[in-house]
Every structure is written in structure tokens, then in C-alpha cells.
């Protein structure tokens, strides 16, 4: 059983609007510490045979300048890969950029940050974080379980379990709070994004069953 409250609280979430190299953008920042050495976490994040044990099967030319494709999910270009600290890729489109940053916290603990940025005309407001944040939360939780030795026979099926859907529901609520704290969206923008986020990440939960 997953301790849903503890998993939600273990993740730090920030939403911001800022000036990027090509204009205004929305940035989603996710941060979590793992009880594993830096090299171990990096390997779990970049080895195709390990990635499919907790996330999605991945294929492609997995090196800087190459491309990747997650089975049933997004693909993109590999912009930078600097083991064991930095991975930067496009994700689902050339202006949707994901950067993974790892930093050791002592010998046996690692802090992972994921920053996902998109242009303001794609996100519309900070509420656009609700379209990606809960999905990244699920990945961060799955990575932690994997590093703790909890491996699902079918990670994609496990992501649709009642327990996982409940975690996603709480994740959407956590991202709503992050957007509210950031002041990057109006109440109407947030309400519309929340409705879509619940329908996407937490269908058939209390938020959507009525």
C-alpha cells in the first residue's frame, strides 16, 4: 500500500511565469529527495532496461543529438546529457522542454529536480501546470518505489489502479494549491484547468464521478 499523504508531501512543487530565451514561458518545477546514491538514481533514470520497470518502455538513439520515444507517450530530442547530473530533452514538441537535474545530498541520498517549461501561448497561464504536473508526480512516486525495490509487473497497468488514481486526485489538489500560491492564473483559468486535470489524471474519483 502507498502512503498517499506522505508521497504527496515528499514532492516540492513550484509554478512560475518568466521571460525565457524566446519569450514568456510557464515553468513547472518538481523536487524530491531519494534514499539512493547519485549514480544509482541517474542509472534508473537513463538506462532503458531500468526505465521500463517503473515508467514506460523507451526507444531511440539515446545520446546527445539523438531522439527518444516513450511507448504510448511523448518523444523528443536529447539536447544535453551530462552524467550523472543533467539531462535536457524536448518533450512532445520542440518548445516543450524538460530538464532533469540531480545533486548528491551526502553519499547515500540524491535530490532530483525536474523543470518543464512551455511558451505562455501553449500553457495560457500558470494553470497549464495542471496538464503536466500530476503526471510528473506519478513518475516521481514510481521512481521512489522502484528505488526501494517495489517493482510492478506492468507499470502502466499499476498507474491505472484505484490506489494510483487516488494518488493522482490528491496530486491535482496539490498542484491547484501550487498555482494559487504562485499567483500565475485567474480563478476561472484555474477552475477550467482543474476540471480537465481531474478528468485526465483521476477519472472515476470523487471529483469526476458525479
C-alpha positions as CSV (number, residue, x, y, z in Angstrom):
1,X,0.0,0.0,0.0
2,X,1.2,3.5,-0.8
3,X,1.1,6.1,2.0
4,X,-0.6,8.7,-0.3
5,X,-0.3,11.6,2.0
6,X,3.4,11.0,2.6
7,X,4.1,10.6,-1.1
8,X,2.3,13.9,-1.9
9,X,4.1,15.8,0.8
10,X,7.5,14.4,-0.3
11,X,7.3,16.4,-3.5
12,X,8.0,20.1,-3.8
13,X,6.1,22.0,-6.4
14,X,6.6,25.4,-7.9
15,X,4.9,27.2,-10.8
16,X,6.2,30.4,-12.3
17,X,5.8,32.7,-15.3
18,X,9.1,34.2,-16.6
19,X,10.9,35.5,-19.6
20,X,12.6,32.8,-21.5
21,X,15.0,32.9,-24.4
22,X,12.1,33.0,-26.9
23,X,9.5,35.0,-24.9
24,X,7.4,34.5,-21.9
25,X,7.1,30.9,-20.6
26,X,5.5,28.9,-17.8
27,X,7.8,26.8,-15.7
28,X,6.9,23.8,-13.6
29,X,9.5,22.7,-11.0
30,X,9.2,19.5,-9.1
31,X,11.7,18.4,-6.5
32,X,12.2,15.3,-4.4
33,X,14.9,13.6,-2.3
34,X,15.6,9.9,-2.7
35,X,17.4,7.5,-0.4
36,X,19.9,6.3,-3.0
37,X,23.3,7.4,-4.3
38,X,23.5,9.9,-7.2
39,X,24.9,7.3,-9.6
40,X,22.1,4.8,-8.7
41,X,19.4,7.4,-9.3
42,X,21.0,8.5,-12.6
43,X,21.2,5.0,-13.8
44,X,17.5,4.3,-13.0
45,X,16.6,7.5,-15.0
46,X,18.7,6.8,-18.1
47,X,19.1,3.0,-18.5
48,X,16.4,1.8,-21.0
49,X,16.1,-1.6,-19.3
50,X,15.5,0.1,-15.9
51,X,13.3,2.9,-17.2
52,X,10.7,0.4,-18.4
53,X,10.5,-1.2,-15.0
54,X,9.0,1.9,-13.4
55,X,8.0,4.3,-16.2
56,X,7.5,3.5,-19.9
57,X,9.4,1.4,-22.5
58,X,11.8,3.7,-24.3
59,X,13.4,3.5,-27.7
60,X,15.5,5.7,-30.0
61,X,19.1,7.0,-30.4
62,X,19.7,7.6,-26.8
63,X,22.6,10.0,-26.9
64,X,23.1,13.8,-27.2
65,X,21.8,14.9,-30.6
66,X,19.6,11.7,-30.8
67,X,15.9,11.2,-30.2
68,X,13.8,9.1,-27.8
69,X,10.2,7.8,-27.8
70,X,8.3,6.6,-24.8
71,X,5.9,3.9,-25.7
72,X,2.3,5.3,-25.6
73,X,3.6,8.7,-24.5
74,X,5.8,11.6,-25.7
75,X,9.0,11.6,-27.6
76,X,11.6,14.3,-28.3
77,X,15.2,15.3,-28.9
78,X,18.0,14.8,-26.5
79,X,19.7,18.2,-26.1
80,X,22.1,17.6,-23.3
81,X,23.3,14.6,-21.3
82,X,25.9,15.2,-18.6
83,X,26.1,12.1,-16.4
84,X,25.3,11.9,-13.6
85,X,23.9,15.4,-13.1
86,X,22.0,16.8,-16.1
87,X,19.6,15.6,-18.8
88,X,17.7,18.1,-21.1
89,X,15.2,17.0,-23.7
90,X,12.3,18.3,-25.7
91,X,9.1,16.5,-24.7
92,X,6.2,16.2,-27.1
93,X,7.2,19.2,-29.2
94,X,10.2,21.5,-29.9
95,X,9.1,24.2,-27.4
96,X,8.2,21.9,-24.6
97,X,11.5,21.4,-22.7
98,X,12.2,19.1,-19.7
99,X,15.4,19.4,-17.7
100,X,16.4,16.8,-15.1
101,X,18.9,17.9,-12.5
102,X,20.5,15.6,-9.9
103,X,22.6,16.6,-7.0
104,X,24.0,14.4,-4.2
105,X,22.9,15.0,-0.7
106,X,25.7,13.2,1.2
107,X,26.8,9.8,0.0
108,X,23.5,7.9,0.0
109,X,20.9,10.5,-0.8
110,X,20.0,12.3,-4.0
111,X,17.9,15.4,-4.8
112,X,16.1,15.2,-8.2
113,X,14.7,18.3,-9.8
114,X,12.5,18.3,-12.9
115,X,11.8,21.6,-14.7
116,X,9.2,21.5,-17.5
117,X,8.9,24.8,-19.5
118,X,6.5,25.7,-22.3
119,X,5.7,29.0,-24.0
120,X,2.9,31.1,-22.5
121,X,0.8,30.7,-25.7
122,X,0.8,26.9,-25.1
123,X,0.2,26.9,-21.3
124,X,-2.0,30.1,-21.4
125,X,-1.3,30.7,-17.7
126,X,0.2,29.0,-14.7
127,X,-2.9,26.8,-14.6
128,X,-1.3,25.0,-17.5
129,X,0.8,23.2,-15.0
130,X,-2.2,21.1,-14.1
131,X,-1.9,19.4,-17.5
132,X,1.6,18.0,-16.8
133,X,2.3,18.3,-13.0
134,X,0.2,15.3,-11.8
135,X,1.8,13.1,-14.5
136,X,5.3,14.0,-13.3
137,X,4.2,13.5,-9.7
138,X,3.2,9.9,-10.6
139,X,6.6,9.4,-12.2
140,X,8.4,10.7,-9.1
141,X,6.4,8.3,-6.9
142,X,7.0,5.4,-9.2
143,X,10.8,6.1,-9.3
144,X,10.9,6.2,-5.5
145,X,9.1,2.8,-5.2
146,X,11.4,1.3,-7.8
147,X,14.5,2.5,-5.9
148,X,13.0,1.0,-2.8
149,X,12.7,-2.4,-4.5
150,X,9.0,-2.2,-5.2
151,X,8.6,-3.2,-8.9
152,X,5.3,-3.7,-10.6
153,X,4.8,-6.4,-13.2
154,X,3.2,-3.9,-15.5
155,X,4.0,-0.3,-14.5
156,X,1.4,1.2,-17.0
157,X,-1.3,-1.0,-15.5
158,X,-0.3,-0.1,-12.0
159,X,-0.7,3.5,-12.9
160,X,-4.4,2.9,-13.5
161,X,-5.1,1.1,-10.2
162,X,-7.6,2.6,-7.8
163,X,-4.7,3.5,-5.4
164,X,-2.8,5.2,-8.2
165,X,-5.9,7.2,-9.2
166,X,-6.4,8.3,-5.7
167,X,-2.8,9.5,-5.5
168,X,-3.4,11.4,-8.8
169,X,-6.5,13.0,-7.4
170,X,-4.5,14.3,-4.4
171,X,-1.7,15.3,-6.8
172,X,-4.2,17.5,-8.7
173,X,-5.2,19.2,-5.5
174,X,-1.6,19.8,-4.6
175,X,-1.0,21.4,-8.0
176,X,-4.0,23.6,-7.6
177,X,-2.5,24.9,-4.3
178,X,0.8,25.5,-6.0
179,X,-0.8,27.6,-8.8
180,X,-2.8,29.5,-6.2
181,X,0.4,30.2,-4.2
182,X,2.2,31.4,-7.4
183,X,-0.5,33.9,-8.5
184,X,0.0,32.9,-12.1
185,X,-3.6,32.2,-13.1
186,X,-7.0,33.7,-12.6
187,X,-9.7,31.8,-10.7
188,X,-11.5,31.0,-14.0
189,X,-8.3,29.7,-15.6
190,X,-7.6,27.5,-12.6
191,X,-11.1,26.1,-12.4
192,X,-11.1,25.1,-16.1
193,X,-7.6,23.5,-15.9
194,X,-8.6,21.7,-12.7
195,X,-11.7,20.2,-14.3
196,X,-9.6,18.9,-17.2
197,X,-6.8,17.7,-15.0
198,X,-9.2,15.6,-12.8
199,X,-10.8,14.1,-15.9
200,X,-7.3,13.2,-17.3
201,X,-5.4,12.0,-14.3
202,X,-8.1,10.9,-11.8
203,X,-11.2,9.7,-13.7
204,X,-13.9,8.0,-11.7
205,X,-12.7,9.5,-8.4
206,X,-14.9,11.7,-6.2
207,X,-14.0,14.8,-8.3
208,X,-15.3,13.3,-11.6
209,X,-17.8,10.5,-10.8
210,X,-20.7,12.9,-10.4
